[in-house]
Amino acid sequence: MTIPIPAEDPRHVPNRAVIDPAAITQNTRALTGLLEEQTALMAVVKADGYGHGMLTAARAALEGGATWLGVAHPASALALARAGLDAHILTWLYEPRTAATVLPEVLSSGIDVSVGSPEMLALVAEAARQADRRARVHLKIDTGMGRNGVLPWQIRELGPAMAEDDYTQVVAAWTHLTSADDPADPATDQQVELFDSACEALADEVGPVPLQHIANSAALLTRPDLHRDLVRPGIALYGYPPVSTDVPLRPAMTLTSRLALVKEVPEGHSIGYGRIHSTAQRTRVGLVPLGYADGLHRAASDRCEVLVRTESGDRRAPQVGRISMDQIVIDLGPDSDARAGDEVFVFGDAGGVPNAPSATTADDWARAAGTIPYEILTSVSGRVTREVLS
Ligand SMILES: Cc1ncc(COP(=O)(O)O)c(C=O)c1O
């Protein structure tokens, strides 16, 4: 038996991840604007839509021109199919035990599946037999990521099984880039060369394959030659391009909380576990009831800022001391008029207040924690209520 953790009543907790679906729609529209007419866009909404809510993200991206949805887990793909969205769906990560129970239903629901090994091909073929439905297979080719995918030279070996099985049809060949966020890295071209020759071998073995897809957000933004039939952006949809770009993209998630208390402390007062911070002067500190169990990375301790909305306006304040499990402390400065209950923007848009100093972003938190915005966004934990703007 599995027992869910009891949810906290959101009315009793101040922490919110406010999701703006219009930002995802506009970001998707801006990205589809870069594509030739024959190229479709698959919105990658895995990991609960990079923390934004999978269905919220999917609907918003479809409104912006996406026609495909991509997720890692078959269970997520089923949830998308059950929501009745008008989109092609692809799922790409499963293992034999759970796949045996979920794949027949996945295939019956018309979902495309990725195959990245001979064993996965056998699993999918068996599930297709059970579902009495021909599986639409995207053959994943490992051109250097070294994770999921058949090695280019395995295609000849797999060819007969793919060509002869009436229950599987290879509708796409695809690969994933290791280094597209560094446009100067020759690895991308090396991967594409391997992919192209693997695609030739595949066509020899199984006949023409209708679709090819390669590009993640970074390649979508920097390599129009890699758009092929379908692009698969994730992070850019949520407003965090992994390469510098003029394409207007804006963050779709704002993480907010409220001050639990404000107090004055003297110069030299230590803050938090391990006393890594002591106040440089008499100052006012604010306690924010949000910590690493909510998704703030402890590695970012004492290295980032938040924005506090007080009666007199919006002010940035540094987070000081170690990030605790449930709370952080911010230095409001000696003359702050901040009071308990005031809103704190941890990252994301500060509500569009004219002339307000902008809030920090998931990029700022990522830099402070030595990670990437992907991890910041997907770390916002289940106990933070997602509030979707309408
Ligand atoms: C297979 C695959 N395609 C596309 C993406 C989207 O990548 P990005 O978020 O960098 O656009 C991901 C995400 O990691 C992925 O795993």
The ligand as an SDF file (V2000), in Angstrom:
LIG
                    3D

 16 16  0  0  0  0  0  0  0  0999 V2000
   15.1630   14.3730  -24.3150 C   0  0  0  0  0  0  0  0  0  0  0  0
   14.9910   15.8090  -24.0130 C   0  0  0  0  0  0  0  0  0  0  0  0
   14.6340   16.6570  -24.9890 N   0  0  0  0  0  0  0  0  0  0  0  0
   14.4900   17.9820  -24.7460 C   0  0  0  0  0  0  0  0  0  0  0  0
   14.6940   18.5070  -23.4900 C   0  0  0  0  0  0  0  0  0  0  0  0
   14.5300   19.9790  -23.2800 C   0  0  0  0  0  0  0  0  0  0  0  0
   15.7630   20.5690  -22.9850 O   0  0  0  0  0  0  0  0  0  0  0  0
   15.8420   22.1100  -22.6070 P   0  0  0  0  0  0  0  0  0  0  0  0
   15.0680   22.2660  -21.3560 O   0  0  0  0  0  0  0  0  0  0  0  0
   17.2910   22.3780  -22.4320 O   0  0  0  0  0  0  0  0  0  0  0  0
   15.2280   22.8520  -23.7460 O   0  0  0  0  0  0  0  0  0  0  0  0
   15.0740   17.6560  -22.4580 C   0  0  0  0  0  0  0  0  0  0  0  0
   15.3540   18.1920  -21.1270 C   0  0  0  0  0  0  0  0  0  0  0  0
   16.3190   17.9260  -20.4910 O   0  0  0  0  0  0  0  0  0  0  0  0
   15.2170   16.2650  -22.7200 C   0  0  0  0  0  0  0  0  0  0  0  0
   15.5600   15.4030  -21.7450 O   0  0  0  0  0  0  0  0  0  0  0  0
  1  2  1  0
  2  3  1  0
  2 15  2  0
  3  4  2  0
  4  5  1  0
  5  6  1  0
  5 12  2  0
  6  7  1  0
  7  8  1  0
  8  9  2  0
  8 10  1  0
  8 11  1  0
 12 13  1  0
 12 15  1  0
 13 14  2  0
 15 16  1  0
M  END
$$$$
